[in-house]
Amino acid sequence: VVSCGIVLPVNLQGTLQGGNTTDFCHTTIANLDPKNDYENKLLWIHVVLSFLLFPVAMFLMRRFSVGLEMQDISLDISRTLAIEHVPRALCTKENIISHFKE
């Protein structure tokens, strides 16, 4: 709501980038020139809104993450080992046992 109601009209106030009026770049902060005094003041709207909306976003994330149930991953050792590129001639139970006994 804030982006469509405040930021988008502010971005459209600047020097429009691109040739076509339907280009996406007309809606970005790239339209505002920091060297122009009027557009420089419009850039501060972005800064102020960023500092105001960051705590709101953190509050909403904390509020909605309370209901998430995190599952604790156990640290049990599974005793499974994957070995690759073993020649077929050596793929016997005796060879593998002797390898790990060494």
C-alpha positions as CSV (number, residue, x, y, z in Angstrom):
1,V,0.0,0.0,0.0
2,V,2.8,2.4,0.9
3,S,4.8,1.5,-2.2
4,C,1.8,2.1,-4.6
5,G,0.5,5.1,-2.7
6,I,3.7,7.0,-1.9
7,V,6.9,5.6,-3.5
8,L,5.5,4.9,-7.0
9,P,4.2,8.5,-7.6
10,V,7.5,9.8,-6.2
11,N,9.5,7.7,-8.7
12,L,7.3,8.9,-11.5
13,Q,8.0,12.6,-10.7
14,G,11.7,12.4,-11.7
15,T,13.3,12.4,-15.1
16,L,11.8,9.3,-16.8
17,Q,14.3,6.8,-18.0
18,G,13.9,4.8,-21.2
19,G,12.1,5.7,-24.4
20,N,8.8,3.9,-24.1
21,T,6.2,5.1,-21.6
22,T,5.4,1.5,-20.6
23,D,8.9,0.6,-19.6
24,F,9.4,-0.7,-16.1
25,C,12.3,1.7,-15.5
26,H,9.7,4.5,-15.2
27,T,8.7,3.2,-11.8
28,T,12.1,2.8,-10.2
29,I,14.3,5.1,-8.1
30,A,16.6,5.5,-11.1
31,N,14.3,8.3,-12.3
32,L,15.4,10.5,-9.4
33,D,18.6,12.6,-10.0
34,P,20.5,13.3,-6.8
35,K,22.0,16.4,-8.4
36,N,18.6,18.0,-8.9
37,D,17.5,19.9,-5.8
38,Y,13.9,18.9,-6.1
39,E,14.5,15.3,-6.9
40,N,17.2,15.1,-4.2
41,K,14.4,15.9,-1.6
42,L,12.3,13.1,-3.1
43,L,15.1,10.7,-2.5
44,W,14.8,11.4,1.2
45,I,11.3,10.0,1.1
46,H,12.8,6.6,0.2
47,V,15.3,6.9,3.1
48,V,12.6,7.9,5.6
49,L,10.2,5.1,4.5
50,S,13.0,2.6,4.6
51,F,13.8,3.4,8.3
52,L,10.1,3.4,9.2
53,L,9.2,0.2,7.4
54,F,12.1,-1.9,8.5
55,P,11.0,-2.1,12.2
56,V,7.4,-2.8,11.0
57,A,8.7,-5.7,8.8
58,M,10.7,-7.1,11.7
59,F,7.7,-6.9,14.0
60,L,5.5,-8.7,11.4
61,M,8.1,-11.4,10.8
62,R,8.5,-12.1,14.5
63,R,4.7,-12.1,15.0
64,F,4.1,-14.6,12.3
65,S,7.1,-16.8,13.0
66,V,5.8,-17.6,16.5
67,G,3.3,-20.0,15.1
68,L,5.9,-21.9,13.1
69,E,6.9,-25.1,14.7
70,M,10.6,-25.8,14.3
71,Q,11.6,-29.4,14.4
72,D,14.9,-30.2,16.2
73,I,17.1,-32.3,14.1
74,S,18.7,-35.0,16.1
75,L,22.4,-35.4,16.0
76,D,22.3,-39.2,16.1
77,I,24.9,-40.9,14.0
78,S,23.3,-43.1,11.4
79,R,26.4,-45.3,10.7
80,T,25.9,-45.0,7.0
81,L,28.8,-44.4,4.6
82,A,28.6,-43.9,0.9
83,I,31.7,-45.0,-1.0
84,E,32.0,-44.3,-4.7
85,H,34.3,-45.4,-7.6
86,V,35.2,-48.8,-6.0
87,P,36.3,-51.3,-8.7
88,R,33.9,-54.2,-9.0
89,A,36.6,-56.7,-8.2
90,L,37.1,-55.1,-4.8
91,C,33.4,-54.9,-4.0
92,T,33.3,-57.8,-1.6
93,K,32.3,-57.8,2.0
94,E,35.7,-59.1,3.1
95,N,37.7,-56.4,1.2
96,I,35.5,-53.6,2.7
97,I,35.8,-55.0,6.2
98,S,39.6,-55.3,5.9
99,H,39.8,-51.8,4.5
100,F,38.2,-50.3,7.6
101,K,40.2,-52.5,10.0
102,E,43.4,-51.0,8.7
